[in-house]
Amino acid sequence: MNDPASTLLWRVAFDVPERAIAAYEAAFGPFALTVTSYSLEGDRWTRGEARWRLEFLVPTMPDLAAIERTIAAVADQLGISVGDVAVAPLTEQDWVAAGLAQQPATHISRFVVRGPHERGVAHPGKIAIEIEAGLAFGTGRHETTSGCLSAIARLYRRRRFRHALDLGTGSGVLAIAIARLGRTPVTAVEIDPVAVRVARANVRANGVTSLVAVAGGGFAPARGRRAYDLIVANILLTPLRRMAHRLAERLAPDGRLILAGILVDEEAALIAAYRAQGLALDGRIQRGAWPTLVFRRGSRGGRRAA
Ligand SMILES: C[S@@+](CC[C@H](N)C(=O)[O-])C[C@H]1O[C@@H](n2cnc3c(N)ncnc32)[C@H](O)[C@@H]1O
């Protein structure tokens, strides 16, 4: 282990019930360089709640007593118990290990998103998606990606889709999930040329080249099909608002549009932009501070779980 005094980064990790994630992110966010959370396979708290691991990185040796006081205060407020707190220096080797390739598999609804190092590990009843994220966004661990994966799984429980568009595919994770889950053809669009290469490699590694076409460049009005009955776009508020008209235009009459990449306080603005295009909110999933919204055509404003 490195000399603690010269260690630049420390990792603090503990397990919490799923509903406590947002409160802990809010409590530790201001002090941490990064805060991540992911679900732990099959692990449940006594009342059946999903068990999540929360990890954050801090730049100096953490004050363990202060951290434990904060954890206890939030736990008291929520009436929950949390797991033991692990604090460890991040050595140079750990830093590589903390890289995307070595992250534990992430379980989201019917999907398990994992790196190539976990190839060969069986996950009965689940759809394993192998992602080598490299420099592209989309390991499944970000709340926006996991919200989209959950929304996709829930929609497919009710129906099938004929052709999907994944706008801002990043690592290709959502396109691959759709192709693997429903054997649905997907057009995956990405403006970042590096991500295009990464997404194409991941599509090959997951054996879905006949279903997923990765196209470079933005979402041009003339590109591809006239209509998609499933569109997913995990980008950011500003481009999502700017593209509201074009995306609504491309949504088939019976289609569903999944949007993510926004924070809770940006949600109203996004809903207003898509309502103005004749779409209605049809479902909502929230992970941490990140809502995932599902829209359908129609003016009835009724909402139900995605
Ligand atoms: C937050 S990442 C989402 C990646 C992946 N879909 C996921 O859910 O994990 C957003 C991706 O959208 C891409 N992007 C941003 N604006 C875009 C646009 N106008 N057209 C296509 N891709 C875009 C970015 O380069 C980035 O890879």
PDBQT file of the ligand as one rigid body, heavy atoms in Angstrom, charges set to zero:
ROOT
HETATM    1  C1  LIG A 401     -24.762  10.873 -22.073  1.00  0.00    +0.000 C 
HETATM    2  S1  LIG A 401     -24.054  10.071 -23.431  1.00  0.00    +0.000 S 
HETATM    3  C2  LIG A 401     -25.170   8.693 -23.599  1.00  0.00    +0.000 C 
HETATM    4  C3  LIG A 401     -24.524   7.433 -24.102  1.00  0.00    +0.000 C 
HETATM    5  C4  LIG A 401     -25.426   6.219 -24.070  1.00  0.00    +0.000 C 
HETATM    6  N1  LIG A 401     -26.546   6.364 -24.975  1.00  0.00    +0.000 N 
HETATM    7  C5  LIG A 401     -25.950   5.945 -22.667  1.00  0.00    +0.000 C 
HETATM    8  O1  LIG A 401     -27.151   6.065 -22.438  1.00  0.00    +0.000 OA
HETATM    9  O2  LIG A 401     -25.137   5.614 -21.790  1.00  0.00    +0.000 OA
HETATM   10  C6  LIG A 401     -24.538  11.146 -24.740  1.00  0.00    +0.000 C 
HETATM   11  C7  LIG A 401     -23.892  10.833 -26.072  1.00  0.00    +0.000 C 
HETATM   12  O3  LIG A 401     -24.580  11.600 -27.054  1.00  0.00    +0.000 OA
HETATM   13  C8  LIG A 401     -23.658  12.108 -27.985  1.00  0.00    +0.000 C 
HETATM   14  N2  LIG A 401     -24.318  13.296 -28.592  1.00  0.00    +0.000 N 
HETATM   15  C9  LIG A 401     -24.484  14.509 -28.036  1.00  0.00    +0.000 A 
HETATM   16  N3  LIG A 401     -25.197  15.316 -28.874  1.00  0.00    +0.000 NA
HETATM   17  C10 LIG A 401     -25.489  14.570 -29.980  1.00  0.00    +0.000 A 
HETATM   18  C11 LIG A 401     -26.204  14.818 -31.197  1.00  0.00    +0.000 A 
HETATM   19  N4  LIG A 401     -26.735  15.995 -31.450  1.00  0.00    +0.000 N 
HETATM   20  N5  LIG A 401     -26.306  13.816 -32.092  1.00  0.00    +0.000 NA
HETATM   21  C12 LIG A 401     -25.745  12.607 -31.853  1.00  0.00    +0.000 A 
HETATM   22  N6  LIG A 401     -25.052  12.321 -30.724  1.00  0.00    +0.000 NA
HETATM   23  C13 LIG A 401     -24.933  13.274 -29.786  1.00  0.00    +0.000 A 
HETATM   24  C14 LIG A 401     -22.415  12.383 -27.156  1.00  0.00    +0.000 C 
HETATM   25  O4  LIG A 401     -21.251  12.421 -27.960  1.00  0.00    +0.000 OA
HETATM   26  C15 LIG A 401     -22.429  11.225 -26.162  1.00  0.00    +0.000 C 
HETATM   27  O5  LIG A 401     -21.702  10.114 -26.650  1.00  0.00    +0.000 OA
ENDROOT
TORSDOF 0
